[in-house]
């Protein structure tokens, strides 16, 4: 029974992550590049290093683990969207802050940055997006079962990638997972996909 509840948490996480990756971009609608220049000027030229314990605080509370910089919310959102856009299929709706990566990068950038450091976490998100599956359906439908089972060198649902996918999902859906309570985070619940 323990594996069933772990499976539920894992597959729920897949949905949110997949939507983040597929729906976000550094490209503004109609080819505008305003958010791209913002990400470039904010996060690259004004890198604030984390404290010795690896945490960020104050006006730059979000750690982009890939760059090693602490970012403010605006720069974190832009960088998260740029990261997501680089992995999303072309033509994916990336500008809607009520769904997918547009939403999760706005409200869950830290969790998205954590997922992006684990290739299998990113693959799980992309699979969920590609198959438009939600929650345990990503696993039980067979759409992403093999990918999940073989993530993190066959660690499957007990692997880091699945745990990170679950963390993104909890943030996106404003729920609690373990000691992480997102029920009172700012913003609306992120819709899984952008139509």
KELUMFI-612612 format. One record per residue: residue in one letter; y, z, x of N, C-alpha, C, O in turn. Coordinates in Angstrom, 1 decimal. Atoms other than C-alpha are relative to their C-alpha. Layout:
<atoms>
 residu   n.yy   n.zz   n.xx  ca.yy  ca.zz  ca.xx   c.yy   c.zz   c.xx   o.yy   o.zz   o.xx
      A      Y      Z      X      Y      Z      X      Y      Z      X      Y      Z      X
...
</atoms>
This chain:
<atoms>
 residu   n.yy   n.zz   n.xx  ca.yy  ca.zz  ca.xx   c.yy   c.zz   c.xx   o.yy   o.zz   o.xx
      X   -1.2    0.0    0.8    0.0    0.0    0.0    1.3    0.0    0.9    2.3   -0.6    0.5
      X   -1.1   -0.1   -0.9    2.3    0.7    2.9    0.5   -1.4    0.4    1.7   -1.7    0.4
      X   -0.3    1.4   -0.4    2.1   -3.0    4.0    0.7   -0.7   -1.2    1.5   -1.6   -0.9
      X   -0.6    0.7    1.1    3.0   -4.1    0.5    1.5    0.3   -0.1    2.3   -0.6   -0.3
      X   -1.4   -0.3    0.0    6.3   -2.2    0.5    0.8   -0.5    1.2    1.9   -1.0    1.1
      X   -0.6    0.6   -1.2    7.0   -3.3    4.0    0.2   -1.5   -0.2    1.3   -2.1    0.2
      X    0.0    1.4    0.3    6.3   -6.9    2.9    1.2   -0.3   -0.9    1.9   -1.2   -0.7
      X   -1.1    0.2    0.9    8.8   -6.5    0.0    1.3    0.0    0.7    2.2   -0.8    0.5
      X   -1.2   -0.2   -0.7   11.5   -5.3    2.3    0.2   -1.2    0.9    1.4   -1.7    1.0
      X   -0.1    1.1   -0.9   10.8   -8.0    4.8    0.4   -1.3   -0.7    1.3   -2.0   -0.3
      X   -0.2    1.3    0.7   10.8  -10.9    2.3    1.4    0.0   -0.6    2.0   -1.0   -0.8
      X   -1.4   -0.1    0.6   14.0   -9.6    0.6    1.0   -0.3    1.1    2.0   -1.0    0.9
      X   -0.9    0.3   -1.1   15.6   -9.7    4.0    0.1   -1.5    0.4    1.2   -2.0    0.8
      X    0.0    1.4   -0.4   14.6  -13.3    4.6    1.0   -0.8   -0.8    1.7   -1.7   -0.3
      X   -0.8    0.8    0.9   16.5  -14.6    1.6    1.5    0.1    0.4    2.1   -0.9    0.6
      X   -1.5   -0.2   -0.3   19.9  -13.1    2.5    0.3   -0.7    1.4    1.3   -1.4    1.5
      X   -0.3    0.5   -1.3   19.6  -14.1    6.1    0.0   -1.6    0.0    0.9   -2.2    0.6
      X    0.1    1.4    0.0   18.6  -17.7    5.4    1.3   -0.6   -0.7    1.8   -1.6   -0.2
      X   -1.2    0.5    0.7   21.6  -18.1    3.1    1.2    0.2    0.9    2.1   -0.7    0.9
      X   -1.1   -0.2   -0.9   23.9  -16.7    5.7    0.1   -1.2    1.0    1.1   -1.8    1.2
      X    0.1    1.0   -1.0   22.8  -19.1    8.3    0.3   -1.4   -0.6    1.1   -2.2    0.0
      X   -0.2    1.3    0.6   22.8  -22.1    6.0    1.3   -0.2   -0.6    1.8   -1.4   -0.7
      X   -1.2    0.2    0.7   26.0  -21.5    4.2    1.2    0.3    0.8    2.3    0.1    0.2
      X   -1.3   -0.3   -0.7   28.4  -20.6    6.9    0.3   -1.0    1.0   -0.5   -1.7    1.5
      X   -0.5    1.0   -1.0   30.5  -22.6    9.2    1.3    0.3    0.6    2.1    1.1    0.0
      X   -1.4   -0.1   -0.5   33.5  -22.7   11.4    0.9   -1.1   -0.5    2.0   -1.2   -0.1
      X   -0.7    1.1    0.5   34.5  -25.8    9.6    0.6    0.3   -1.4   -0.1    0.9   -2.2
      X   -0.6   -0.2    1.3   37.0  -25.5    6.7   -0.3   -1.2   -0.8   -0.7   -2.3   -0.3
      X    0.2    1.1    0.8   36.6  -27.7    3.7    0.9   -1.2    0.3    2.0   -1.0    0.9
      X   -0.8    1.2   -0.2   37.8  -31.3    4.0    0.3   -0.3    1.4    1.3   -0.9    1.7
      X   -0.2    0.3   -1.4   37.5  -31.3    7.7    1.1    0.8    0.7    1.4    0.5    1.9
      X   -1.1   -0.8   -0.6   40.3  -28.8    8.4   -0.7    0.8    1.1   -1.8    1.3    1.0
      X    0.6   -0.7   -1.1   39.8  -27.0   11.7    0.8    1.3    0.2    0.7    1.9    1.3
      X   -0.8   -1.2   -0.2   42.0  -23.9   11.1   -0.8    1.2    0.4   -0.4    1.9    1.2
      X    0.8   -1.1   -0.4   39.2  -21.4   11.3   -0.6   -0.1    1.4   -0.8    0.9    2.0
      X    0.6    0.2   -1.3   37.8  -22.9   14.4    1.0    0.4    1.1    0.6    1.1    2.0
      X   -1.0   -0.4   -1.0   41.1  -22.4   16.3    0.2    1.5    0.0    0.4    2.1    1.0
      X   -0.2   -1.4    0.1   41.3  -18.9   15.0   -1.1    0.7    0.7   -0.9    1.7    1.5
      X    1.1   -0.6   -0.7   37.8  -18.1   16.3    0.2   -0.1    1.5   -0.1    0.8    2.3
      X   -0.2    0.2   -1.5   38.7  -19.6   19.7    1.0    0.9    0.5    0.8    1.5    1.6
      X   -1.1   -0.8   -0.6   42.0  -17.8   20.1   -0.3    1.5   -0.1    0.1    2.2    0.7
      X    0.2   -1.4    0.2   40.8  -14.5   18.7   -1.1    0.6    0.9   -0.8    1.6    1.6
      X    1.1   -0.7   -0.7   37.4  -13.7   20.2   -0.1   -0.4    1.4   -0.6    0.4    2.2
      X    0.2    0.4   -1.3   37.5  -15.7   23.4    1.1    0.5    1.0    0.8    0.9    2.1
      X   -1.1   -0.4   -0.9   40.9  -14.9   24.8    0.4    1.5   -0.1    1.1    1.9    0.8
      X   -0.4   -1.4    0.1   41.2  -11.3   23.7   -1.3    0.9   -0.2   -1.4    1.7   -1.1
      X    1.2   -0.8    0.1   37.8   -9.8   24.4    0.2    1.5    0.3    0.8    1.8    1.4
      X   -0.1   -1.4   -0.2   37.7   -6.1   24.0   -1.4    0.5    0.2   -2.3    0.4   -0.6
      X    1.4   -0.5   -0.3   34.7   -4.5   25.7   -0.3    1.2   -0.7    0.6    2.1   -1.0
      X    0.4   -1.3    0.7   32.7   -1.8   23.9    0.0    1.2    1.0    0.1    1.0    2.2
      X    0.0   -1.3   -0.7   32.7    1.8   25.0   -1.3    0.1    0.8   -2.2   -0.8    0.6
      X    1.2   -0.1   -0.9   30.1    2.9   27.6   -1.3    0.2   -0.8   -2.4   -0.2   -0.4
      X    1.2   -0.2    0.9   27.7    3.9   24.7   -0.3   -1.3   -0.8   -1.2   -1.3   -1.6
      X    0.3    1.3    0.6   27.9    0.2   23.5    0.6   -0.1   -1.4    0.3   -1.1   -2.1
      X   -0.6    0.0    1.3   29.9    1.0   20.4    1.5   -0.6    0.0    2.1   -0.5    1.0
      X   -1.4    0.5    0.2   33.2   -0.6   19.1    0.7    1.0   -1.0    0.0    1.6   -1.8
      X   -0.7   -0.9    0.9   35.9    1.3   17.3    1.4   -0.5   -0.2    1.8   -1.5    0.4
      X   -1.4    0.3    0.1   39.5    1.2   16.2    0.2   -1.3   -0.7   -0.4   -1.6   -1.8
      X   -0.4    1.3    0.7   41.0   -2.2   15.3   -1.0   -1.1    0.3   -0.9   -2.2   -0.3
      X    1.0    1.0   -0.4   38.0   -4.0   16.9   -1.4    0.6   -0.2   -2.0    0.9    0.8
      X    1.2   -0.8    0.3   35.0   -2.3   15.2   -1.3   -0.8    0.0   -2.4   -0.2   -0.1
      X    1.3    0.8    0.2   32.4   -5.2   15.2   -0.4   -0.6    1.3    0.4   -1.3    2.0
      X    0.5    0.5   -1.2   30.3   -6.0   18.2   -0.7   -1.4   -0.1   -1.7   -1.5   -0.9
      X    0.7    1.3   -0.1   29.4   -9.7   18.9   -0.9    0.2    1.2   -0.4    0.1    2.3
      X    0.9   -0.3   -1.0   26.3   -9.0   20.9   -0.1   -1.2    1.0   -0.5   -1.0    2.2
      X    0.2    1.2   -0.8   26.2  -12.6   22.3    1.2    0.0    1.1    0.9   -0.3    2.2
      X   -1.1    0.0   -0.9   29.7  -12.4   23.8    0.3    1.3    0.7    0.9    1.4    1.8
      X   -0.2   -1.3   -0.6   29.7   -8.7   24.5    1.4    0.5   -0.4    1.9    1.5    0.3
      X   -1.4   -0.4    0.4   33.1   -8.4   22.8    0.0    0.8   -1.3   -0.7    0.5   -2.2
      X   -0.3   -0.7    1.3   34.4   -6.0   20.1    1.0   -0.9   -0.7    2.0   -1.2   -0.1
      X   -0.9    0.9    0.8   36.1   -8.1   17.4    0.6    0.7   -1.2    0.0    1.7   -1.7
      X   -0.5   -0.4    1.3   38.4   -7.4   14.5   -0.7   -0.8   -1.1   -1.4   -1.7   -0.8
      X    0.7    0.6    1.1   37.2   -8.4   11.0    0.2   -1.5    0.0   -0.7   -2.3   -0.2
      X   -0.4    1.5    0.1   39.0  -11.8   11.0   -0.7   -0.8    1.1   -1.3   -1.8    0.8
      X    0.6    0.7   -1.1   37.7  -12.8   14.4   -1.6    0.0   -0.1   -2.3   -0.9    0.2
      X    1.4   -0.1    0.1   34.2  -11.5   13.7   -0.5   -1.0   -1.1   -1.6   -1.6   -0.9
      X    0.4    0.9    1.1   34.0  -13.5   10.4    0.0   -1.4    0.5   -0.9   -2.2    0.3
      X   -0.1    1.4   -0.5   35.2  -16.7   12.2   -1.2   -0.3    1.0   -1.7   -1.3    0.9
      X    1.1    0.2   -1.0   32.7  -16.2   15.1   -1.4   -0.1   -0.7   -2.2   -0.9   -0.3
      X    1.3    0.0    0.7   29.8  -15.4   12.7   -0.1   -1.4   -0.7   -1.2   -2.0   -0.7
      X    0.1    1.3    0.6   30.6  -18.6   10.7   -0.2   -1.1    0.9   -1.0   -2.0    0.7
      X    0.2    1.1   -1.0   30.8  -20.7   13.8   -1.5    0.1    0.5   -2.1   -1.0    0.6
      X    1.4   -0.1   -0.4   27.4  -19.3   14.9   -0.9   -0.6   -1.1   -1.9   -1.3   -0.8
      X    0.9    0.5    1.1   25.9  -20.0   11.5    0.1   -1.5   -0.2   -0.9   -2.1   -0.4
      X   -0.2    1.5    0.1   27.4  -23.5   11.3   -0.8   -0.7    1.0   -1.3   -1.8    0.7
      X    0.7    0.7   -1.0   25.7  -24.4   14.5   -1.5   -0.1   -0.3   -2.2   -0.9    0.3
      X    1.4   -0.1    0.3   22.3  -23.6   13.0   -0.3   -0.6   -1.4   -1.4   -0.9   -1.7
      X    0.2    0.5    1.4   22.8  -24.9    9.4   -0.1   -1.5   -0.1    0.4   -2.2    0.7
      X    0.1    1.5    0.2   21.8  -28.3    8.1    1.4   -0.5   -0.3    2.2    0.1   -1.0
      X   -1.3    0.6    0.3   24.8  -30.6    7.9    0.1   -0.2   -1.5   -0.9   -0.4   -2.2
      X   -0.3    0.1    1.4   26.4  -30.8    4.5   -0.2    1.3   -0.8    0.0    1.3   -2.0
      X    0.2   -1.2    0.7   25.7  -27.2    3.7    1.4    0.6   -0.4    2.3    0.6    0.4
      X   -1.2   -0.7    0.5   28.4  -25.4    1.6    0.2    1.2    0.9   -0.6    2.1    0.8
      X   -0.3   -1.1   -0.9   30.0  -23.0    4.1    1.3    0.7   -0.2    1.6    1.6    0.5
      X   -1.3   -0.6    0.1   33.3  -22.1    2.7    0.1    1.0   -1.2    1.2    1.6   -1.4
      X    0.0   -0.9    1.1   32.4  -19.9   -0.3   -0.3    1.4    0.4   -1.4    1.7    0.8
      X    0.2   -1.4   -0.3   32.9  -16.2    0.3   -0.8    0.8   -1.0   -1.0    2.0   -0.8
      X    0.8   -0.7    0.9   30.8  -15.3   -2.7   -1.5   -0.3    0.2   -2.3    0.3   -0.5
      X    1.4    0.3   -0.2   27.6  -16.8   -1.4   -0.3   -0.3    1.5    0.6   -0.6    2.3
      X    0.5    0.4   -1.3   25.5  -17.4    1.7    0.8    0.6    1.2    1.3    1.7    1.1
      X   -0.6   -0.5   -1.2   27.0  -17.1    5.2    1.5    0.3   -0.2    2.0    1.1    0.5
      X   -1.4   -0.3    0.3   30.5  -17.3    3.8    0.2    1.4   -0.4    1.2    2.0   -0.1
      X   -0.1   -1.4    0.5   29.9  -14.0    2.1   -0.5    1.0    1.1    0.1    2.0    1.4
      X    0.6   -1.0   -1.0   27.6  -12.3    4.7    0.9    0.1    1.3    0.9    1.2    1.8
      X   -0.9   -0.1   -1.2   29.9  -13.2    7.6    1.3    0.8   -0.3    1.8    1.4    0.6
      X   -1.2   -0.8    0.4   32.8  -11.7    5.7   -0.3    1.5   -0.1    0.5    2.3    0.3
      X    0.3   -1.5    0.3   31.0   -8.4    4.7   -1.1    0.5    0.9   -1.2    1.8    1.0
      X    1.2   -0.5   -0.8   28.0   -8.2    7.1    0.0   -0.7    1.4   -1.1   -1.0    1.9
      X    0.0    0.7   -1.3   29.1   -9.8   10.4   -0.8    0.7    1.0   -1.5    0.1    1.8
      X    0.7   -0.8   -1.0   27.7   -7.0   12.5   -1.5   -0.2   -0.1   -2.2   -0.5    0.9
      X    1.4    0.2    0.3   24.3   -7.4   10.9   -0.4   -1.5    0.4   -1.5   -1.7    0.9
      X    0.2    1.4   -0.4   24.5  -11.2   11.3   -0.1   -0.2    1.5   -0.9   -0.9    2.0
      X    0.0    0.1   -1.5   25.3  -10.8   15.0   -1.3    0.5    0.6   -1.8    0.0    1.5
      X    1.2   -0.6   -0.4   22.3   -8.6   15.4   -1.2   -1.0   -0.2   -2.0   -1.2    0.7
      X    1.1    1.0    0.3   20.0  -11.2   13.7    0.1   -1.2    1.0   -0.9   -1.7    1.4
      X   -0.1    1.2   -0.9   21.4  -14.0   15.9   -0.5    0.2    1.4   -0.7   -0.8    2.1
      X    0.6   -0.3   -1.3   20.1  -12.3   19.0   -1.5   -0.2    0.0   -2.1   -0.1    1.1
      X    1.5    0.2    0.1   16.5  -12.8   17.8   -0.3   -1.3   -0.7   -0.1   -1.5   -1.9
      X    0.2    1.3    0.5   15.5  -16.4   17.4   -0.9    0.0   -1.3   -0.7   -0.8   -2.2
      X    0.9    0.0    1.2   12.7  -15.5   14.9    0.7    0.5   -1.2    0.4    0.1   -2.4
      X   -0.8   -0.4    1.1   15.2  -13.7   12.7    0.8   -1.2   -0.6    0.8   -1.4   -1.8
      X   -0.7    1.2    0.4   17.3  -16.8   12.6   -0.9   -1.0   -0.7   -0.5   -1.6   -1.8
      X    0.9    0.9    0.6   14.3  -18.9   11.8   -0.4    0.4   -1.4   -0.6   -0.4   -2.3
      X    0.3   -0.5    1.3   13.4  -16.7    8.9    1.1   -0.3   -1.0    0.8   -0.7   -2.1
      X   -1.1    0.2    0.8   16.8  -17.0    7.5    0.1   -1.5   -0.4    0.3   -1.9   -1.6
      X   -0.1    1.5    0.3   16.8  -20.8    7.8   -1.2   -0.4   -0.9   -1.0   -1.3   -1.8
      X    1.2    0.3    0.8   13.3  -20.9    6.2    0.3    0.3   -1.5    0.1   -0.4   -2.4
      X   -0.3   -0.5    1.4   14.5  -18.9    3.2    1.1   -0.9   -0.6    1.0   -1.3   -1.8
      X   -1.1    0.9    0.6   17.6  -21.2    2.8   -0.7   -1.3   -0.3   -0.4   -1.9   -1.4
      X    0.6    1.3    0.2   15.5  -24.3    3.2   -0.9   -0.1   -1.3   -0.9   -1.1   -1.9
      X    0.9   -0.1    1.1   13.1  -23.2    0.5    0.6    0.7   -1.2    0.0    0.9   -2.2
      X   -0.7   -0.6    1.1   15.7  -21.5   -1.7   -0.8    1.1   -0.6   -0.8    1.3   -1.8
      X    0.8   -1.1    0.6   13.5  -18.5   -2.0    0.7    1.4    0.2    1.5    1.5    1.0
      X   -0.6   -1.3    0.1   14.5  -14.9   -2.8   -1.0    1.1    0.1   -2.1    1.0   -0.5
      X    0.8   -1.2   -0.1   13.0  -11.6   -1.8   -1.5   -0.3    0.4   -1.7   -1.1    1.3
      X    1.4    0.1   -0.3    9.2  -11.4   -1.7   -0.5   -1.5   -0.2   -1.6   -1.8    0.3
      X    0.4    1.4    0.3    9.0  -15.0   -3.0   -0.1   -0.8    1.3   -0.9   -1.8    1.4
      X    0.0    0.7   -1.2    9.7  -16.2    0.5   -1.4    0.1    0.7   -1.9   -0.8    1.4
      X    1.3   -0.2   -0.6    6.4  -14.7    1.6   -1.1   -0.3   -1.0   -2.1   -1.1   -0.6
      X    1.1    0.2    1.0    4.2  -14.7   -1.6   -0.1   -1.5   -0.4   -1.2   -1.9   -0.8
      X    0.1    1.5    0.4    5.1  -18.4   -2.4   -0.7   -0.8    1.1   -1.1   -1.9    0.8
      X    0.6    0.8   -1.1    3.8  -19.4    1.0    1.1   -0.8    0.8    0.8   -1.3    1.8
      X   -1.1    0.8   -0.6    7.2  -21.0    1.9    0.2    0.5    1.4    0.5   -0.4    2.3
      X   -0.4   -0.5   -1.3    7.8  -18.7    4.9   -1.1    0.9    0.5   -0.9    1.6    1.5
      X    1.0   -0.9   -0.3    4.5  -16.8    5.1   -0.4   -0.1    1.5   -0.5    0.9    2.2
      X    0.5    0.2   -1.4    3.2  -18.3    8.4    1.1    0.4    1.0    0.8    1.0    2.0
      X   -1.1   -0.3   -0.9    6.6  -18.0   10.0    0.2    1.5    0.2    0.4    2.1    1.3
      X   -0.1   -1.5    0.0    6.9  -14.3    9.0   -1.2    0.6    0.8   -1.0    1.5    1.6
      X    1.2   -0.6   -0.7    3.3  -13.5   10.1    0.0   -0.2    1.5   -0.4    0.7    2.2
      X    0.1    0.3   -1.4    3.8  -15.1   13.5    1.3    0.3    0.7    1.5    0.1    1.9
      X   -1.2   -0.4   -0.7    7.3  -13.8   14.2   -0.2    1.1    1.0   -1.1    1.8    0.9
      X    0.1   -1.0   -1.1    7.9  -11.7   17.3   -1.4    0.1    0.6   -2.0    1.2    0.7
      X    1.3    0.0   -0.6    4.6  -12.8   18.9   -1.1    0.6   -0.8   -1.9    1.4   -0.4
      X    1.0   -0.5    1.0    2.5  -12.1   15.8    0.2    1.4   -0.4   -0.7    2.0   -1.0
      X   -0.2   -1.4    0.5    4.1   -8.7   15.1    0.2   -0.1   -1.5    0.0    1.0   -2.2
      X   -0.2    0.2    1.4    4.9  -10.1   11.6    1.0    1.0   -0.6    2.1    1.2    0.0
      X   -0.9   -0.9    0.7    6.4   -7.6    9.2    0.4    1.2    0.7    1.4    1.9    0.3
      X   -0.4   -1.2   -0.8    6.5   -4.9   11.8    0.9   -0.3    1.2    1.2    0.5    2.0
      X   -0.8    0.4   -1.1    8.6   -6.9   14.2    1.5    0.2   -0.2    1.9    0.4   -1.3
      X   -1.4   -0.2    0.0   12.2   -6.6   15.1    0.7   -1.1   -0.8    1.7   -0.8   -1.5
      X   -0.6    1.1    0.7   13.1  -10.0   13.6    0.0    0.2   -1.5    1.0    0.0   -2.2
      X    0.1   -0.3    1.4   11.9   -9.0   10.2    0.9    1.2   -0.4    1.5    1.2   -1.4
      X   -0.8   -1.2    0.3   13.6   -5.6   10.4    1.5   -0.4    0.0    2.3    0.0   -0.9
      X   -1.4    0.5    0.0   16.9   -7.4   11.3    0.3   -0.8   -1.3    1.4   -0.7   -1.8
      X   -0.2    0.8    1.2   16.5   -9.8    8.4    0.1    0.9   -1.2    0.9    0.7   -2.1
      X   -0.1   -1.0    1.1   16.0   -6.8    6.1    1.3    0.7    0.0    1.9    1.0   -1.1
      X   -1.3   -0.7   -0.1   19.2   -5.2    7.4    1.1   -0.9   -0.5    2.0   -0.5   -1.2
      X   -1.0    1.0    0.5   21.2   -8.4    6.7   -0.1    0.0   -1.6    0.9    0.0   -2.3
      X    0.2    0.1    1.4   19.6   -8.5    3.2    0.6    1.2   -0.7    1.3    1.1   -1.7
      X   -0.5   -1.3    0.6   20.5   -4.8    2.5    1.5   -0.1   -0.1    2.1    0.3   -1.1
      X   -1.5    0.1    0.0   24.1   -5.4    3.5    0.4   -1.0   -1.1    1.3   -0.8   -1.9
      X   -0.4    1.1    0.9   24.3   -8.7    1.5   -0.1    0.4   -1.5    0.7    0.1   -2.3
      X    0.3   -0.3    1.4   22.8   -7.2   -1.7    0.5    1.4   -0.3    0.3    1.9   -1.4
      X   -0.6   -1.3    0.2   24.6   -3.8   -1.3   -1.0    1.0   -0.5   -0.9    1.7   -1.5
      X    1.1   -0.9    0.2   21.4   -1.8   -1.2   -0.1    0.9    1.2    0.6    0.8    2.2
      X    0.3   -0.9   -1.1   20.0    0.9    1.1   -1.4   -0.4    0.6   -2.3   -0.8   -0.1
      X    1.3    0.1   -0.7   17.3    0.4    3.7    0.0    1.0    1.2    0.9    1.0    2.0
      X    0.1   -1.1   -0.9   16.2    3.3    5.8    1.3    0.9    0.0    1.6    1.4   -1.1
      X   -1.2   -0.9   -0.1   19.3    5.2    7.0    1.3   -0.8   -0.2    2.4   -0.3   -0.2
      X   -1.1    0.9    0.2   21.6    2.2    6.3    0.3   -0.1   -1.5   -0.5   -0.8   -2.2
      X   -0.4    0.0    1.4   23.4    2.6    2.9    1.2   -0.9   -0.1    2.3   -0.6    0.3
      X   -1.0    0.9    0.2   25.4   -0.4    1.9    0.5   -0.1   -1.4    1.3   -1.0   -1.8
      X   -0.4    0.0    1.4   25.9    0.5   -1.7    1.5    0.0   -0.3    2.0   -0.5   -1.3
      X   -1.5   -0.1    0.2   29.6    1.2   -1.2    0.8   -0.9    0.9    2.0   -0.7    1.1
      X   -0.7    0.8   -0.9   30.5   -1.5    1.2    1.0   -0.9   -0.8    0.9   -1.1   -2.0
      X   -1.0    0.8    0.7   33.6   -3.6    0.4   -0.6   -1.3   -0.5   -1.6   -1.8    0.0
      X    0.4    1.3    0.5   33.3   -6.8   -1.6   -1.2    0.0   -1.0   -1.8    1.0   -1.3
      X    1.0    0.2    1.0   30.9   -8.2   -4.1   -1.4   -0.2    0.7   -1.5   -0.4    1.9
      X    1.4    0.4   -0.5   27.1   -8.7   -3.7    0.0   -1.5    0.3    0.5   -2.3   -0.5
      X    0.0    1.4   -0.5   26.5  -11.9   -1.8   -1.1   -0.7   -0.8   -2.3   -0.3   -0.8
      X    1.0    0.8    0.7   24.8  -14.5   -3.9   -0.9   -0.7    1.1   -0.3   -1.0    2.2
      X    0.9    0.6   -1.1   21.8  -16.0   -2.0    0.4   -1.4    0.4    0.4   -1.7    1.6
      X   -0.3    1.3   -0.4   22.8  -19.6   -2.1    1.3   -0.5   -0.6    1.7    0.0   -1.6
      X   -1.2    0.7    0.5   25.8  -21.8   -2.5   -0.4   -1.3   -0.7   -1.1   -2.1    0.0
      X    0.4    1.2    0.7   25.4  -24.5   -5.1    1.1   -1.0    0.0    1.0   -2.1   -0.6
</atoms>
